[in-house]
Amino acid sequence: MQENDNSSLITLYSTVRSVPVRWLWYPFIAYGKITLLQGDPGDGKSTMMMNLISELSTGGATPDGKPLGRPQKVIYQCSEDGVGDTIKPRLERYGADCSNVAFINEEVCGGLTLDDERIREAIIEFRPKLVVIDPIQAYIGSDSDLQKAGRARKLMHRLGMWASTYDCAIVLIGHLNKKEGSKDLYRSLGSIDVVAAARSVLQIERDEDDRDIRIVHQIKNSLAPSDGCIRFEIRPQEGFRWLDSEIGSLKQDVAEQPVFKTKMEKAAFLIREFLADGDMASKEIYERLSAEGIGHRVAEDTKKEIGVRCYRKMRAWYWSLKPKEGES
């Protein structure tokens, strides 16, 4: 009996399905991962992200001209600016569809922390493809939380799990510390564990020849080759504008998208994708299928057709493609 228990702890890599990284903006921000955007106060971190949020909310394009596809939902959680007098006017000025951009009302809910369960609940309810926390320092329990390696590691691990589980990109905006001359990766506020957990780290600096121009360097990328930099300007009269960016000619590895003749065929493909890495709550599957234009009836018919097994656990129904224990 003990032997069986021990063997259940081990998973062979031969049984793991390889999947490509999916990108919101290649090679800077990936879905299901944490990105850290850092810089000195006033260097335009929030302004840059609000422009990207606006494009995502309307199905526009990335700064280098790559289409973002259909409009997506975003949670933008910001503690430093007023919602009505600053954030919404900026979003409107940048052309955002504000019906696709939301926030957790801290006046109603009380203060949030990075590992607050209400952030996870908001992601489940709103289904955003991007979550931005601005700035990270405002959403920690105490000033020492990010300095303590163990605490920082737990905070980032939980955020990373939420990004992966709910298939959204999480961007943490942070201020740099005052250690001039230190390596860029060590200028983040808090423990190095914060940087270690981020798959991509972007750092904003001002152009020495023109202080209105910002240069965004990617100082860490664990998922793809890093090539070039992002440039934008913020001028008193003209405002924000993306500049030609030296992103280079690296091509994103994109899995070829299958062509489906029927909705059931598409549903079968998606369900197998969802369940490839393990069982999933039926509610989550229905929500994901609905986002892909698959209705409840088609989902039910497809479930029976491909032999999905359903079972109840902790008051919730789950779907599985694994045979029931004892079956082959």
Beta strands, then each sheet from edge to edge (+ up, - down):
strand 1: 23-25
strand 2: 29-30
strand 3: 34-39
strand 4: 74-78
strand 5: 101-102
strand 6: 130-134
strand 7: 169-175
strand 8: 200-206
strand 9: 213-221
strand 10: 229-235
strand 11: 239-242
strand 12: 280-281
strand 13: 309-313
strand 14: 316-320
sheet 1: 1+ 2-
sheet 2: 5+ 4+ 6+ 7+ 3+ 8+ 9- 10+ 11-
sheet 3: 12+ 14- 13+
end
